[in-house]
Amino acid sequence: MSSAIFYILFVSGLAFYLAWNLGANDVANAMGTSVGSKAITLRQALIIAGMLEFTGAVVFGHQVINTLTQGVVDTQAFDNTPQTLSLGMMSVLITCGLWLQVATWQGWPVASSHATVGALAGFSLVALGTSDVQWSTLGVISLSWLLTPVVSGAIAALFYRLIWQGILQSTHPLHQLNEWIPWLSTGLVSIFGVIVLPQVTHPVHEILQTHWHWQFPEQDLAIAIGLAAILILTIWSWQRLAQIPPSSDPTTDHAVAESQLASFQVCSACFVAFAHGSNDVGNAVAPLVVVSAIFATQEIPTPEAAVPLWIMVLGGLGIVAGLAISGKKVMTTVGENIISLQPSSGFCAELAAATTILLASRWGLPVSTTHALVGGIIGIGLSQQGPTIQWTTLRQIAGAWGLTLPICMGLGALLFSGLQLLTGF
C-alpha cells in the first residue's frame, strides 16, 4: 500500500472515530429527552435518529467547511503552508474524538462545537501565534455557556407552565388538548421549520426552477410546506384523540393527555435529529475535507468547495454507529438523571432548545444544542413543585462544560506540536 493511500485512510479513520463519538454524545443527548420521557423506546430512538441523522448528513450536510473555523482562525493564513494546516486538522480530529469519548464514558453531555473551537485555537496558537486567534470569539463562546441554559430554561419553564395550566391541570384535559392541538402544531412546525425547511426547500426549489421552470420565490415554497405540515399534524392528532373513549376520571384523562403529547415530542425529536445531522456533521468531517483537498491539490479549499459524497457517507455512518453502540449512557443522563421527564416536559425542553438556537442564530451568537437542551430541562425542573432536580448530576455536567474549551485547547496544541516533530513540517 502506498504512503498516499495509507495517509488518506488514516485521516479517514480519525474522522470516523470523531463521528462515532459525536453520535455517542451529541446525538445521544439530543434524543435523551424523548427516551427519558418514554415518548419513544431506545430502539425507536436509534432507528429515528439513525435514519434522519444519516439523511441530514449525507443529503443536506455539504456546507461543512464554514462550520470548521467558527470565526476562531482564518484558514487562509495557511496559504503558504498548507501542510501545516493539514497537521492541524489531524490534531483537531484526535483532540475532539478523545474528549468526546471521555465525556461519553462518564455520561457527560458536552458540546462538540466547543471542543472543535478549542482544538482549533490550540493548534493555531502553536502554528500562528496569539495574534491570529480571534479571542473575542472565544469570549463570546464562553459567555454562551452562561446565557444559553438560562435563556432556554426560562423559555422551557414558560412553555411548560402554559401546557400544565392550560391542559394537564384542567378538569377536562382531553377537551383542552383538543382545543390546543392546532396551536401546538403551529408552534412545533413554525419553530423547527425555520431551522429545517431552508435546508430542504433550497435544493427542491432549484430542481423545480431548472427542470419545471417554475418561477416563484423560495420563501413561498417553504411557507407552503410549513402550512401543509401544520394541517397534516393537526388532523392526524385530532383523529388520534377522537379514537379515545371518554372517561370521567381526571387521573386517567391526565395520563391519556400525556400520551397524546408524546406524538408531538416524537415529531420534535425527528426535527432535532435531521437538523443535527445536517449541521453538526461538519464538526466530524470538515477536517477530513480540508486534509483530502490539500493532499489532492496542495491548496486550501474555499468555503464553497464541493464535498465528496464518500466523506459525507463516512460521517453519517460514524454518527449512526456511535449512537447505536455507545449512546445509551449519555441518553440516560439527559433523559433520566437530571429530572424525571414526561412527554409534556420533554416536548417543552426540545421546543425551548430550538427556540433558543433560533434566537441566537438571529443575533449571530454561537450556542450549543447540548447547553440549550440541558438548560430547558433545568428550567422545567425549577418550575415544578418539590425537589425534582438531581444537583449532583448537574454539577458534573457543568464541570465538563467548563473544562471542554481549555482541555481541548491544551490537547490540540500538544498533539499538533507532536505531529510537527514527527513529520518535520
PLY file of the C-alpha trace (Angstrom):
ply
format ascii 1.0
element vertex 425
property float x
property float y
property float z
element edge 424
property int vertex1
property int vertex2
end_header
0.00 0.00 0.00
1.43 3.37 -0.99
2.05 6.02 1.64
-0.53 8.28 -0.03
-3.36 5.76 0.31
-2.31 4.95 3.87
-2.34 8.65 4.76
-5.88 9.19 3.45
-7.12 6.00 5.14
-5.55 7.08 8.42
-7.17 10.52 8.39
-10.47 8.97 7.29
-10.25 6.64 10.28
-9.74 9.65 12.56
-12.80 11.35 11.05
-14.87 8.20 11.55
-13.63 7.98 15.15
-14.74 11.57 15.80
-18.09 10.99 14.07
-18.61 7.89 16.22
-18.10 9.88 19.41
-20.21 12.73 18.05
-23.08 10.27 17.65
-22.49 8.74 21.07
-22.55 12.13 22.82
-24.19 14.94 20.84
-26.86 12.88 19.11
-27.47 10.79 22.22
-28.17 13.82 24.39
-30.48 15.25 21.72
-32.56 12.05 21.78
-32.30 11.58 25.55
-35.38 13.65 26.40
-37.60 11.56 24.13
-36.30 8.28 25.57
-36.39 9.55 29.17
-40.00 10.70 28.86
-40.98 7.30 27.42
-42.31 9.00 24.28
-40.20 6.52 22.33
-38.18 3.45 23.26
-34.41 3.23 22.98
-34.75 1.02 19.89
-37.13 3.52 18.26
-34.75 6.38 19.09
-31.90 4.53 17.42
-33.99 3.93 14.29
-35.33 7.51 14.10
-32.01 9.18 14.80
-30.12 6.75 12.61
-32.27 7.35 9.54
-32.70 11.11 9.93
-29.14 11.86 11.09
-27.74 9.91 8.15
-30.13 11.56 5.66
-29.44 15.03 7.04
-25.69 14.47 6.98
-25.41 12.92 3.51
-28.08 14.85 1.60
-28.07 18.27 3.25
-24.76 18.48 5.14
-22.44 19.64 2.36
-21.82 23.14 3.67
-19.34 21.95 6.26
-16.18 23.96 5.84
-17.76 27.12 7.22
-18.60 25.21 10.40
-14.95 24.32 10.82
-13.46 27.60 11.99
-16.44 29.24 13.72
-14.51 32.50 13.26
-11.69 31.34 15.55
-8.93 31.25 12.94
-8.66 32.19 9.27
-7.60 29.10 7.30
-6.30 31.38 4.53
-3.47 32.31 6.91
-2.01 28.93 5.94
-1.97 29.67 2.18
1.80 29.30 2.03
1.94 26.33 4.41
-0.99 24.03 3.56
0.77 21.00 5.06
0.84 22.76 8.41
-2.93 23.23 8.25
-3.27 19.55 7.35
-1.41 18.57 10.54
-3.61 20.97 12.48
-6.76 19.32 11.17
-5.42 15.94 12.24
-4.82 17.28 15.74
-8.39 18.63 15.79
-9.81 15.22 14.85
-7.81 13.40 17.53
-8.46 16.00 20.23
-12.21 16.20 19.74
-12.57 12.46 19.39
-10.67 11.79 22.62
-12.54 14.41 24.67
-15.96 13.32 23.42
-15.06 9.71 24.18
-14.01 10.55 27.75
-17.19 12.59 28.24
-19.31 9.75 26.85
-17.69 7.22 29.17
-18.64 9.45 32.10
-22.14 10.12 30.74
-21.47 13.86 30.38
-23.33 15.65 27.55
-20.82 18.16 26.15
-20.73 20.48 23.13
-18.82 19.09 20.15
-18.71 22.55 18.58
-16.92 23.94 21.63
-14.46 21.05 21.53
-13.77 21.83 17.87
-13.27 25.53 18.60
-10.90 24.73 21.48
-8.81 22.34 19.40
-8.62 24.86 16.52
-7.50 27.61 18.87
-4.91 25.31 20.48
-3.11 24.29 17.31
-3.41 27.81 15.88
-1.62 29.23 18.91
1.35 27.00 18.15
1.24 27.44 14.38
0.45 31.16 14.09
0.89 32.74 17.49
-1.60 34.66 19.61
-2.27 37.45 17.12
-4.13 35.29 14.59
-6.58 33.75 17.09
-9.89 35.57 17.43
-10.02 35.90 21.21
-13.27 37.86 21.08
-14.97 34.84 19.53
-13.67 32.62 22.31
-15.01 35.13 24.83
-18.46 35.10 23.23
-18.47 31.29 23.25
-17.56 31.25 26.93
-20.33 33.74 27.67
-22.77 31.47 25.85
-22.14 28.78 28.48
-23.97 31.01 30.92
-26.57 32.64 28.68
-27.73 29.61 26.67
-29.01 27.42 29.54
-30.50 30.43 31.32
-32.46 31.61 28.28
-33.52 28.11 27.30
-34.52 27.32 30.89
-36.73 30.41 31.09
-38.43 29.61 27.76
-38.95 25.96 28.73
-40.46 26.94 32.08
-42.87 29.30 30.30
-43.91 26.65 27.76
-44.34 24.04 30.49
-46.45 26.26 32.73
-48.70 27.11 29.77
-49.26 23.44 28.92
-49.58 22.39 32.56
-52.14 25.03 33.46
-53.90 25.12 30.10
-54.21 21.36 29.54
-52.93 18.97 32.18
-54.25 20.69 35.31
-57.71 21.40 33.91
-60.75 19.34 34.93
-61.11 18.07 31.33
-57.57 17.60 30.00
-58.60 15.84 26.79
-61.13 18.52 25.90
-58.49 21.19 26.47
-55.92 19.25 24.46
-58.39 19.07 21.56
-58.55 22.88 21.52
-54.80 23.26 21.89
-53.79 20.87 19.10
-53.79 23.49 16.28
-51.65 25.83 18.38
-49.24 23.07 19.39
-48.92 22.01 15.75
-48.33 25.59 14.63
-45.71 26.22 17.31
-43.86 22.97 16.60
-43.73 23.37 12.83
-43.01 27.11 12.95
-40.07 26.88 15.34
-38.44 23.75 13.95
-39.44 24.59 10.40
-37.33 27.73 10.40
-34.33 25.53 11.25
-35.02 22.60 8.96
-37.11 23.81 6.00
-34.49 26.06 4.35
-32.18 23.05 4.02
-34.95 21.10 2.28
-36.61 23.79 0.18
-33.43 25.22 -1.36
-32.47 22.13 -3.41
-36.14 21.40 -4.18
-36.63 24.98 -5.39
-33.56 24.71 -7.63
-34.85 21.46 -9.19
-38.29 22.97 -9.83
-36.75 26.03 -11.44
-34.28 24.08 -13.56
-36.45 21.21 -14.79
-40.00 22.54 -14.47
-39.32 26.26 -14.99
-41.44 27.22 -12.00
-40.95 30.89 -11.22
-41.85 31.60 -7.61
-39.86 32.73 -4.56
-38.14 30.04 -2.50
-39.71 31.53 0.63
-43.19 30.80 -0.73
-42.28 27.13 -1.14
-41.11 26.95 2.47
-44.31 28.59 3.70
-46.47 26.20 1.63
-44.64 23.15 3.00
-44.92 24.52 6.53
-48.67 25.16 6.26
-49.22 21.68 4.82
-47.23 20.16 7.70
-49.29 22.09 10.27
-52.54 20.93 8.66
-51.44 17.29 8.46
-50.18 17.21 12.05
-53.35 18.87 13.32
-55.74 16.50 11.51
-53.71 13.44 12.48
-53.66 14.48 16.15
-57.41 15.15 16.14
-58.06 11.72 14.65
-55.92 10.01 17.29
-57.71 11.91 20.05
-61.16 11.08 18.62
-60.42 7.36 18.92
-60.04 7.58 22.70
-63.21 6.64 24.62
-64.47 9.31 27.06
-63.64 8.93 30.77
-64.90 10.65 33.91
-61.66 10.00 35.80
-59.37 13.11 35.72
-56.33 10.97 36.56
-56.95 8.74 33.56
-57.55 11.75 31.32
-54.30 13.30 32.54
-52.34 10.16 31.64
-54.03 9.92 28.24
-53.29 13.60 27.53
-49.62 12.96 28.34
-49.57 10.01 25.97
-51.09 12.16 23.22
-48.47 14.84 23.79
-45.86 12.15 23.19
-46.68 12.30 19.47
-45.63 15.96 19.40
-42.40 15.08 21.16
-41.67 12.37 18.61
-42.09 14.97 15.86
-39.76 17.40 17.61
-37.21 14.59 18.12
-37.31 13.88 14.37
-36.64 17.54 13.62
-33.75 17.60 16.11
-32.13 14.52 14.57
-32.45 15.80 10.99
-31.17 19.28 11.82
-28.29 17.86 13.84
-27.19 15.60 11.01
-27.39 18.48 8.53
-25.46 20.97 10.64
-23.12 19.25 13.09
-21.73 16.58 10.79
-19.27 19.30 9.78
-17.57 19.02 13.16
-16.58 15.47 12.25
-15.84 15.58 8.52
-14.75 19.16 7.77
-11.14 18.50 8.86
-11.09 15.47 6.54
-12.42 17.63 3.69
-9.57 20.08 4.23
-6.90 17.38 4.50
-8.07 15.47 1.42
-8.28 18.68 -0.63
-4.79 19.75 0.42
-3.44 16.30 -0.39
-5.06 16.30 -3.86
-4.39 19.91 -4.91
-1.74 21.21 -2.49
-4.10 24.13 -1.89
-6.51 25.08 0.89
-10.14 24.56 -0.19
-12.51 27.51 -0.27
-15.75 27.51 1.76
-17.66 26.89 -1.49
-15.63 23.79 -2.38
-17.61 20.66 -3.21
-17.57 17.94 -0.57
-17.07 14.37 -1.88
-20.07 12.13 -1.25
-17.93 9.40 0.31
-16.86 11.79 3.07
-20.48 12.65 3.91
-21.39 8.94 3.95
-18.43 8.25 6.23
-19.58 10.93 8.65
-23.19 9.75 8.58
-22.22 6.12 9.20
-19.93 7.10 12.07
-22.63 9.16 13.78
-25.21 6.37 13.50
-22.79 3.66 14.70
-21.67 5.73 17.68
-25.24 6.46 18.72
-26.31 2.83 18.41
-23.37 1.28 20.24
-22.16 3.91 22.71
-25.01 6.41 23.14
-27.05 4.85 25.93
-25.09 6.36 28.84
-25.49 9.99 27.73
-29.15 9.34 26.87
-29.70 8.13 30.42
-28.00 11.21 31.89
-30.11 13.68 29.92
-33.37 11.74 29.94
-33.42 10.35 33.49
-30.65 11.66 35.74
-31.48 15.40 35.80
-35.24 15.30 36.36
-37.97 12.74 35.76
-39.37 13.60 32.34
-42.88 13.20 30.96
-43.84 13.75 27.30
-45.13 17.25 28.14
-41.89 18.30 29.85
-39.67 16.62 27.25
-41.56 18.33 24.44
-41.21 21.72 26.15
-37.47 21.21 26.68
-36.90 20.39 23.00
-39.09 23.28 21.87
-37.24 25.69 24.18
-33.85 24.48 22.94
-34.89 25.04 19.32
-36.26 28.50 20.14
-33.04 29.47 21.91
-30.95 28.34 18.95
-33.14 30.35 16.58
-32.77 33.49 18.70
-29.03 33.01 18.93
-28.73 32.50 15.18
-30.71 35.69 14.64
-28.17 37.60 16.77
-25.15 35.77 15.36
-24.23 34.10 18.66
-22.56 30.66 18.71
-24.54 28.37 21.01
-24.68 24.68 21.77
-27.70 22.42 21.35
-26.45 20.49 24.38
-26.41 23.58 26.60
-29.82 24.68 25.37
-31.40 21.28 25.93
-29.97 20.77 29.42
-30.95 24.34 30.31
-34.51 23.63 29.18
-34.67 20.55 31.40
-33.37 22.56 34.38
-35.95 25.30 33.77
-38.77 22.74 33.81
-37.39 21.17 36.97
-37.30 24.54 38.71
-40.87 25.30 37.69
-42.15 22.04 39.17
-43.08 21.68 42.80
-40.81 19.71 45.10
-37.11 18.75 44.90
-37.03 17.29 41.39
-33.54 18.25 40.15
-30.53 15.98 40.68
-27.96 18.63 41.53
-25.07 16.17 41.71
-25.57 15.29 38.05
-25.78 18.96 37.12
-22.53 19.78 38.90
-20.77 17.07 36.93
-22.22 18.34 33.65
-21.31 21.95 34.43
-17.77 20.90 35.28
-17.45 19.10 31.95
-18.74 22.19 30.13
-16.19 24.39 31.83
-13.33 22.00 31.04
-14.16 21.46 27.35
-12.54 24.58 25.91
-9.30 24.67 27.99
-8.71 20.90 27.77
-9.24 20.86 24.01
-7.04 23.93 23.55
-4.22 22.35 25.53
-4.56 18.92 23.96
-4.84 20.39 20.46
-1.66 22.40 20.95
0.18 19.39 22.40
-0.84 16.98 19.66
-0.06 19.49 16.91
3.42 20.04 18.35
3.95 16.28 18.48
2.85 15.84 14.87
5.20 18.61 13.80
8.11 16.86 15.48
7.18 13.53 13.88
6.73 14.88 10.33
9.17 17.79 10.27
6.60 20.29 8.91
0 1
1 2
2 3
3 4
4 5
5 6
6 7
7 8
8 9
9 10
10 11
11 12
12 13
13 14
14 15
15 16
16 17
17 18
18 19
19 20
20 21
21 22
22 23
23 24
24 25
25 26
26 27
27 28
28 29
29 30
30 31
31 32
32 33
33 34
34 35
35 36
36 37
37 38
38 39
39 40
40 41
41 42
42 43
43 44
44 45
45 46
46 47
47 48
48 49
49 50
50 51
51 52
52 53
53 54
54 55
55 56
56 57
57 58
58 59
59 60
60 61
61 62
62 63
63 64
64 65
65 66
66 67
67 68
68 69
69 70
70 71
71 72
72 73
73 74
74 75
75 76
76 77
77 78
78 79
79 80
80 81
81 82
82 83
83 84
84 85
85 86
86 87
87 88
88 89
89 90
90 91
91 92
92 93
93 94
94 95
95 96
96 97
97 98
98 99
99 100
100 101
101 102
102 103
103 104
104 105
105 106
106 107
107 108
108 109
109 110
110 111
111 112
112 113
113 114
114 115
115 116
116 117
117 118
118 119
119 120
120 121
121 122
122 123
123 124
124 125
125 126
126 127
127 128
128 129
129 130
130 131
131 132
132 133
133 134
134 135
135 136
136 137
137 138
138 139
139 140
140 141
141 142
142 143
143 144
144 145
145 146
146 147
147 148
148 149
149 150
150 151
151 152
152 153
153 154
154 155
155 156
156 157
157 158
158 159
159 160
160 161
161 162
162 163
163 164
164 165
165 166
166 167
167 168
168 169
169 170
170 171
171 172
172 173
173 174
174 175
175 176
176 177
177 178
178 179
179 180
180 181
181 182
182 183
183 184
184 185
185 186
186 187
187 188
188 189
189 190
190 191
191 192
192 193
193 194
194 195
195 196
196 197
197 198
198 199
199 200
200 201
201 202
202 203
203 204
204 205
205 206
206 207
207 208
208 209
209 210
210 211
211 212
212 213
213 214
214 215
215 216
216 217
217 218
218 219
219 220
220 221
221 222
222 223
223 224
224 225
225 226
226 227
227 228
228 229
229 230
230 231
231 232
232 233
233 234
234 235
235 236
236 237
237 238
238 239
239 240
240 241
241 242
242 243
243 244
244 245
245 246
246 247
247 248
248 249
249 250
250 251
251 252
252 253
253 254
254 255
255 256
256 257
257 258
258 259
259 260
260 261
261 262
262 263
263 264
264 265
265 266
266 267
267 268
268 269
269 270
270 271
271 272
272 273
273 274
274 275
275 276
276 277
277 278
278 279
279 280
280 281
281 282
282 283
283 284
284 285
285 286
286 287
287 288
288 289
289 290
290 291
291 292
292 293
293 294
294 295
295 296
296 297
297 298
298 299
299 300
300 301
301 302
302 303
303 304
304 305
305 306
306 307
307 308
308 309
309 310
310 311
311 312
312 313
313 314
314 315
315 316
316 317
317 318
318 319
319 320
320 321
321 322
322 323
323 324
324 325
325 326
326 327
327 328
328 329
329 330
330 331
331 332
332 333
333 334
334 335
335 336
336 337
337 338
338 339
339 340
340 341
341 342
342 343
343 344
344 345
345 346
346 347
347 348
348 349
349 350
350 351
351 352
352 353
353 354
354 355
355 356
356 357
357 358
358 359
359 360
360 361
361 362
362 363
363 364
364 365
365 366
366 367
367 368
368 369
369 370
370 371
371 372
372 373
373 374
374 375
375 376
376 377
377 378
378 379
379 380
380 381
381 382
382 383
383 384
384 385
385 386
386 387
387 388
388 389
389 390
390 391
391 392
392 393
393 394
394 395
395 396
396 397
397 398
398 399
399 400
400 401
401 402
402 403
403 404
404 405
405 406
406 407
407 408
408 409
409 410
410 411
411 412
412 413
413 414
414 415
415 416
416 417
417 418
418 419
419 420
420 421
421 422
422 423
423 424
